[in-house]
Amino acid sequence: MVMDLAVELIQATVQLEQPLGDGTRTVGTGFLISAPGPDGQPRTVLVTANHVFQKMPGANARIGYRISNADGSWSYSPQPLKIRDGEGRELWTHHPGRDVAAISIKAPPEFAKAALPQDYLAADETFAQYKVGAGDEMMALGFPRGLSANAAGFPILRSGRVASYPLAPAKVFPTFLLDFSVFPGNSGGPVFVSRTVAAMAASDTSTDSAAAVGPGFIAGLLTQQVELNNERLEIGIVTHAKFIRETIALLQNPFAPATVADTTPAPGAKAASAEEAARD
């Protein structure tokens, strides 16, 4: 049986935070992808928005792991994540033209197992394959203002409609709009199409059709919100998964090719991570 991508991504999505020493903390969202390392062996890669790490001034962030207990309960167990060396140099890799970052991590075994294969990351043709376009529903995971779904630290699942056209090719349209409210802490979270939504987009919505459509796909990651005259328009800006693929390739080979796309920010765009730090 193919599991709904929503459940799989909930397991693979983590809160990223860095206390600022004044009772506040900078908060963002990340998710885990499994990609082979230079030696061909499996490797766990944490993906987030580049500005999430850039807005963390210290050398160590915290990654919000969750531990499954024998009685069926869960415990929230954040662990340190080194993001800069002793001289302040960045230890993560970022895309040269888009707001995407990736860093190889040593995750606990249960989290390494939860990391999704990079094949789940959409390519240009994926949207046409799943018949997903303007007006269709996508889902997003994150930690708005540092809030989680429960004390175990699971992310909050929300949804919105694709609010722009067209969605591809990513080289021409590197981002697209999603109609939902964005808050500090959402940046870096995955935006995806679940198997259920993908099946509804197909012409035949039977169970057989759902299986034929596949488990769903990761469309991109949330990087900005749209504001006009300091008013939030409740629209998120999603950076295409193509640039996540390229950033992971750069992590393995700094000379890997990267798409040169238009980097002009959308009118009124504002980074969606914790510019206003979440208070503990």
SULRA-V999583 format. One record per residue. N is the residue number from 0. RES is the residue in one letter. OMEGA is omega in radians with two decimals (none if undefined). D_LAST is the distance of its C-alpha to the last C-alpha in Angstrom with 2 decimals. Layout:
N;RES;OMEGA;D_LAST / N;RES;OMEGA;D_LAST
This chain:
0;M;3.12;41.01 / 1;V;-3.13;38.67 / 2;M;3.08;35.04 / 3;D;-3.09;33.24 / 4;L;3.13;31.19 / 5;A;-3.12;28.17 / 6;V;-3.13;27.89 / 7;E;-3.11;28.48 / 8;L;3.05;25.90 / 9;I;3.14;23.19 / 10;Q;-3.02;23.93 / 11;A;-3.08;23.93 / 12;T;-3.05;20.73 / 13;V;3.03;17.55 / 14;Q;3.04;14.04 / 15;L;-3.09;13.92 / 16;E;3.03;11.04 / 17;Q;3.09;11.10 / 18;P;-3.09;8.74 / 19;L;3.05;10.31 / 20;G;-3.14;10.54 / 21;D;-3.11;9.46 / 22;G;3.08;5.82 / 23;T;3.13;5.56 / 24;R;3.01;6.95 / 25;T;-3.02;10.15 / 26;V;3.01;10.74 / 27;G;-3.11;14.26 / 28;T;3.05;16.63 / 29;G;3.07;19.62 / 30;F;-2.98;22.54 / 31;L;3.08;25.21 / 32;I;3.07;28.86 / 33;S;-3.13;31.74 / 34;A;-3.13;34.20 / 35;P;3.07;37.00 / 36;G;3.14;36.74 / 37;P;3.13;39.59 / 38;D;3.14;41.38 / 39;G;-3.13;41.21 / 40;Q;3.14;38.98 / 41;P;-3.12;35.94 / 42;R;3.10;32.71 / 43;T;-3.10;29.13 / 44;V;3.04;27.70 / 45;L;3.14;24.14 / 46;V;3.06;24.38 / 47;T;3.02;21.91 / 48;A;-3.11;22.28 / 49;N;-3.08;23.33 / 50;H;3.08;21.08 / 51;V;3.11;17.94 / 52;F;-3.10;19.10 / 53;Q;-3.12;20.59 / 54;K;3.05;17.41 / 55;M;-3.01;15.94 / 56;P;-3.07;17.71 / 57;G;-3.11;17.54 / 58;A;-3.07;19.99 / 59;N;2.98;17.76 / 60;A;3.02;15.30 / 61;R;3.12;14.09 / 62;I;-2.96;15.85 / 63;G;3.07;14.82 / 64;Y;3.11;18.06 / 65;R;-3.08;18.99 / 66;I;3.08;21.71 / 67;S;-3.12;24.42 / 68;N;-3.06;25.61 / 69;A;-3.11;29.25 / 70;D;3.13;28.79 / 71;G;3.11;27.48 / 72;S;3.12;23.80 / 73;W;3.08;21.06 / 74;S;3.09;18.38 / 75;Y;-3.02;15.36 / 76;S;3.13;16.09 / 77;P;-3.12;14.46 / 78;Q;-3.14;17.00 / 79;P;3.09;17.49 / 80;L;-3.10;19.29 / 81;K;-3.11;21.39 / 82;I;3.06;21.71 / 83;R;3.11;23.69 / 84;D;-3.06;26.48 / 85;G;3.13;27.13 / 86;E;3.08;28.62 / 87;G;3.14;25.78 / 88;R;-3.13;27.73 / 89;E;3.11;26.11 / 90;L;3.12;26.66 / 91;W;3.08;26.22 / 92;T;3.10;28.99 / 93;H;3.13;28.75 / 94;H;-3.09;31.33 / 95;P;-3.07;33.48 / 96;G;-3.09;33.49 / 97;R;-3.05;30.55 / 98;D;-3.10;26.75 / 99;V;3.11;26.70 / 100;A;3.08;25.63 / 101;A;3.10;26.55 / 102;I;3.09;26.17 / 103;S;-3.09;27.99 / 104;I;3.00;25.90 / 105;K;-3.08;26.83 / 106;A;2.99;25.19 / 107;P;-3.05;25.70 / 108;P;-3.11;28.96 / 109;E;3.10;27.59 / 110;F;3.06;25.44 / 111;A;3.12;28.37 / 112;K;-3.10;30.43 / 113;A;-3.12;28.06 / 114;A;-3.09;28.38 / 115;L;3.08;30.63 / 116;P;-3.10;33.90 / 117;Q;3.06;34.03 / 118;D;3.10;36.92 / 119;Y;3.14;34.42 / 120;L;-3.03;33.63 / 121;A;2.92;35.77 / 122;A;-3.11;38.77 / 123;D;-3.06;40.56 / 124;E;-3.07;42.91 / 125;T;-3.11;40.26 / 126;F;3.10;39.63 / 127;A;-3.14;43.37 / 128;Q;-3.13;43.76 / 129;Y;-3.14;41.25 / 130;K;-3.14;42.54 / 131;V;-3.13;39.12 / 132;G;-3.11;39.14 / 133;A;3.13;38.18 / 134;G;3.14;37.05 / 135;D;-3.07;36.20 / 136;E;2.93;32.94 / 137;M;-3.14;30.40 / 138;M;-3.13;27.15 / 139;A;3.11;23.79 / 140;L;3.11;20.89 / 141;G;-3.11;17.34 / 142;F;-3.09;13.62 / 143;P;-3.09;13.45 / 144;R;3.08;10.24 / 145;G;3.14;8.75 / 146;L;3.04;10.31 / 147;S;-3.09;12.89 / 148;A;-3.11;16.12 / 149;N;-3.09;15.52 / 150;A;3.13;14.04 / 151;A;3.07;16.29 / 152;G;3.09;14.38 / 153;F;-3.12;17.31 / 154;P;3.09;17.20 / 155;I;-3.12;18.05 / 156;L;3.12;21.74 / 157;R;-3.12;23.13 / 158;S;3.09;26.49 / 159;G;-3.14;28.38 / 160;R;3.04;31.88 / 161;V;-2.97;33.21 / 162;A;3.12;33.76 / 163;S;-3.11;36.00 / 164;Y;-0.10;39.31 / 165;P;-3.12;40.46 / 166;L;-3.06;38.06 / 167;A;0.08;40.25 / 168;P;-3.07;41.40 / 169;A;3.13;38.13 / 170;K;-3.13;40.04 / 171;V;-3.14;40.93 / 172;F;-3.03;37.87 / 173;P;3.11;34.97 / 174;T;2.99;32.38 / 175;F;-3.05;32.58 / 176;L;3.09;30.79 / 177;L;-3.06;29.00 / 178;D;3.01;28.78 / 179;F;-3.07;25.27 / 180;S;-3.13;22.09 / 181;V;-3.13;19.88 / 182;F;2.99;16.25 / 183;P;-3.08;14.03 / 184;G;3.12;13.23 / 185;N;-3.03;16.75 / 186;S;3.12;18.62 / 187;G;-3.12;20.54 / 188;G;-3.13;20.76 / 189;P;3.01;24.30 / 190;V;-2.93;26.56 / 191;F;3.04;29.44 / 192;V;-3.13;32.46 / 193;S;3.12;32.78 / 194;R;-3.12;36.16 / 195;T;-3.14;36.41 / 196;V;3.13;35.92 / 197;A;3.13;38.24 / 198;A;3.12;40.88 / 199;M;3.13;40.76 / 200;A;3.13;41.36 / 201;A;-3.10;44.46 / 202;S;3.12;47.74 / 203;D;-3.07;48.07 / 204;T;3.11;45.09 / 205;S;3.12;46.61 / 206;T;3.13;45.06 / 207;D;3.13;47.45 / 208;S;3.13;46.26 / 209;A;3.13;42.61 / 210;A;-3.12;43.63 / 211;A;-3.14;45.65 / 212;V;3.14;42.85 / 213;G;-3.01;40.58 / 214;P;-3.04;37.01 / 215;G;-3.12;35.42 / 216;F;3.06;33.96 / 217;I;-3.08;30.95 / 218;A;-3.13;31.73 / 219;G;3.09;29.16 / 220;L;-3.11;25.52 / 221;L;-3.11;23.51 / 222;T;-3.10;23.37 / 223;Q;2.95;23.34 / 224;Q;-3.14;23.35 / 225;V;3.07;26.25 / 226;E;3.07;26.10 / 227;L;-3.10;29.12 / 228;N;3.12;29.18 / 229;N;3.07;25.37 / 230;E;3.10;25.62 / 231;R;-3.11;23.93 / 232;L;3.13;26.81 / 233;E;3.08;24.90 / 234;I;3.09;26.60 / 235;G;3.07;25.21 / 236;I;-3.07;27.10 / 237;V;3.06;27.81 / 238;T;-3.05;29.29 / 239;H;3.11;32.16 / 240;A;3.10;32.06 / 241;K;-3.09;35.11 / 242;F;2.99;32.97 / 243;I;3.09;30.81 / 244;R;-3.10;34.14 / 245;E;3.12;35.23 / 246;T;3.08;32.09 / 247;I;3.08;32.51 / 248;A;3.10;36.17 / 249;L;3.08;35.26 / 250;L;3.14;33.10 / 251;Q;-3.09;36.33 / 252;N;-3.09;38.70 / 253;P;-3.12;37.64 / 254;F;3.10;40.93 / 255;A;-3.13;40.49 / 256;P;3.09;41.30 / 257;A;-3.10;38.58 / 258;T;3.03;39.25 / 259;V;-3.11;39.59 / 260;A;3.11;38.19 / 261;D;-3.11;37.73 / 262;T;3.10;34.50 / 263;T;-3.12;34.76 / 264;P;3.07;31.48 / 265;A;3.13;31.91 / 266;P;3.11;32.42 / 267;G;-3.10;29.18 / 268;A;3.12;27.08 / 269;K;3.13;23.59 / 270;A;-2.98;21.29 / 271;A;3.13;18.78 / 272;S;-2.93;15.94 / 273;A;2.94;12.85 / 274;E;2.94;14.99 / 275;E;-3.04;12.47 / 276;A;3.09;9.28 / 277;A;-3.13;6.47 / 278;R;3.14;3.79 / 279;D;none;0.00
